[in-house]
Amino acid sequence: MGYLFFDTGAMYRAVTWAAQRAGIPLDADDRLTHLAATLPILIRQPAPGETDGRAYSVLIGGDDATWAIRAPAVEAAVSQVSAWAGVRHALVAQQRRVAAAVGTPDGPAGIVMAGRDIGTVVLPQADCKLYLNAGPAERARRRHDELRARGEPSDFDQTLAAVVRRDTIDSTRAVSPLRPAADAIILVTDGLPIAQSVALALQAVGAA
């Protein structure tokens, strides 16, 4: 479609990664909120030389952190960081500014914004809302395969436990819990290859 793919989850991962590097405790609400409000995060399409399989590039203060924010230590902590209201408020404001730039001279022609609260909180007025769903085992397998394809160690049982834990935290948090919007189109992708999942999404967008 030629749209910018904007993974808002990468922003929460970026804050988590930066907090770990700075030694900020995960229960330090005020410090994490300040970090989220001031951390320079840029999500952009991959540059011509970035051919390592990334769907987008994440720059933090100008440094490429695309894969660093996918580390297991970040994976284990991101739900705790993203549950803080101040962190979410700071990042949602940035996400809305990105969406508001669509169609402007300096903005993208269109945007696909991915995240666990996009259709319900960030962009409730979005033209089309897709809620991609797959069981924990399926998502853990995908994550496990992704890590191994990059040459990183991965234990499936530990990956599955992390997926279940994150789902529990995200769906029960007080602020912006994980849930489909009332008008979202539900796409269940268990067992589907990527091409078939994409075809379902494009069909849903065309029908919206």
C-alpha positions in Angstrom: 0.0 0.0 0.0 3.0 2.3 0.3 2.0 3.4 3.8 4.3 4.0 6.7 4.2 1.0 9.2 4.4 2.5 12.7 4.8 0.0 15.5 3.9 1.8 18.7 5.0 -1.1 20.7 8.6 -0.3 19.6 8.2 3.0 21.5 7.4 1.3 24.8 10.3 -1.1 24.1 12.6 1.9 23.5 11.7 3.5 26.8 12.2 0.1 28.6 15.6 -0.4 26.9 16.7 3.1 27.8 15.5 2.7 31.4 17.5 -0.4 31.8 20.6 1.2 30.4 20.1 4.1 32.7 19.4 1.9 35.8 15.9 3.3 36.3 13.8 0.9 38.4 10.7 -0.3 36.7 8.5 1.0 39.6 9.9 4.5 39.4 6.8 6.0 37.8 7.9 9.7 37.7 11.4 8.9 36.3 9.9 6.6 33.6 7.3 9.2 32.7 10.0 11.8 32.3 12.1 9.4 30.2 9.1 8.7 27.9 8.4 12.4 27.5 12.0 13.3 26.6 13.6 10.2 24.9 14.2 11.0 21.2 12.6 8.1 19.4 12.4 7.9 15.6 10.6 5.1 13.8 11.1 5.1 10.0 11.1 2.8 7.0 14.4 0.8 6.5 17.1 2.6 4.6 18.5 1.0 1.4 21.4 -0.5 3.3 19.4 -2.0 6.1 18.7 -5.4 4.7 18.7 -7.6 7.9 15.0 -8.4 7.6 13.7 -5.5 9.7 10.2 -4.2 9.0 11.2 -0.7 10.2 14.1 1.0 11.9 14.1 2.4 15.4 16.5 5.2 16.2 17.1 6.3 19.8 19.0 9.6 20.0 20.2 8.9 16.5 21.6 5.4 17.3 20.1 2.3 15.7 18.3 0.2 18.4 16.0 -1.8 16.1 17.2 -5.2 17.4 18.4 -4.1 20.8 14.8 -3.3 21.9 13.9 -6.9 21.0 16.2 -8.4 23.6 14.7 -10.9 26.0 15.4 -8.5 29.0 13.3 -5.8 27.3 10.6 -8.3 26.4 10.3 -9.4 30.0 10.0 -5.8 31.3 8.1 -3.8 28.7 4.6 -4.6 30.0 5.5 -3.3 33.4 6.8 -0.1 32.0 3.9 0.4 29.6 1.3 0.0 32.4 2.3 3.3 33.9 -0.3 6.0 33.0 2.3 8.7 32.7 4.4 6.7 30.2 1.3 5.9 28.1 0.2 9.6 28.2 3.5 10.8 26.9 3.8 8.2 24.1 0.2 8.4 23.0 0.6 12.1 22.5 3.6 11.4 20.2 1.7 8.7 18.3 -1.2 11.0 17.7 1.1 13.7 16.3 2.5 11.1 13.9 -1.0 10.2 12.7 -2.0 13.8 12.4 0.9 14.4 9.9 -0.6 11.9 7.4 -1.2 13.7 4.1 0.8 16.8 5.0 3.9 17.8 2.9 6.2 16.3 5.5 4.0 13.4 6.5 3.4 10.0 5.0 0.6 9.4 2.5 -0.9 6.9 4.9 -0.1 5.0 8.0 -0.6 1.6 9.5 -0.3 2.0 13.2 0.1 -1.1 15.2 -0.3 -1.5 19.0 -2.4 -2.9 21.7 -4.6 0.2 22.3 -4.7 1.9 18.9 -8.3 1.3 17.9 -9.6 1.9 21.4 -7.5 4.8 22.8 -4.9 6.3 20.4 -7.0 6.5 17.2 -10.6 5.6 17.9 -11.5 7.5 14.7 -9.3 5.4 12.5 -10.7 4.6 9.0 -10.2 0.9 9.5 -9.4 -1.2 12.6 -8.0 -4.6 12.4 -7.5 -6.8 15.5 -5.0 -9.5 14.7 -5.4 -12.5 17.0 -3.5 -15.8 17.5 -3.1 -18.0 20.4 -0.2 -17.8 22.8 1.5 -20.9 21.5 1.3 -19.6 17.9 2.8 -16.2 18.8 5.5 -17.9 21.0 6.5 -20.1 18.1 6.7 -17.1 15.8 8.9 -15.2 18.3 11.0 -18.3 18.9 11.6 -18.8 15.2 12.4 -15.1 14.7 15.1 -15.2 17.4 16.7 -18.4 16.1 16.6 -17.0 12.5 18.7 -14.1 13.8 21.2 -16.5 15.5 20.0 -15.6 19.0 19.4 -18.2 21.7 15.7 -19.0 22.5 13.9 -21.5 24.7 10.3 -22.1 23.5 8.9 -22.8 27.0 10.4 -19.6 28.3 9.2 -17.6 25.3 5.6 -19.0 25.8 5.6 -18.1 29.5 6.7 -14.6 28.6 3.9 -14.2 26.0 1.3 -15.4 28.5 2.6 -13.1 31.2 2.6 -10.1 28.9 -1.0 -10.9 27.8 -2.2 -11.1 31.4 -0.6 -7.8 32.3 -1.7 -5.9 29.2 -5.3 -7.2 29.4 -5.8 -6.4 33.1 -4.0 -3.1 33.5 -6.1 -0.2 34.6 -4.9 2.2 31.8 -5.6 1.3 28.1 -6.1 -2.5 28.6 -5.6 -4.8 25.6 -9.0 -5.4 24.0 -10.5 -5.1 20.5 -12.5 -2.0 19.6 -16.3 -2.5 19.2 -16.0 -1.8 15.5 -12.8 -3.7 14.9 -12.5 -6.5 12.3 -11.2 -9.6 14.0 -8.6 -11.6 12.0 -7.6 -14.9 13.5 -4.2 -16.0 12.1 -3.4 -19.2 13.9 -1.6 -21.5 11.5 -1.7 -19.1 8.6 1.4 -18.2 6.6 2.3 -14.5 6.3 1.0 -14.2 2.8 -2.4 -15.5 3.7 -2.6 -13.3 6.7 -1.7 -10.3 4.6 -4.4 -11.2 2.0 -7.0 -11.3 4.7 -5.9 -7.9 6.0 -6.0 -6.4 2.5 -9.4 -7.9 1.9 -10.7 -6.4 5.2 -9.2 -3.0 4.4 -10.9 -3.0 0.9 -14.2 -3.9 2.5 -14.0 -1.2 5.2 
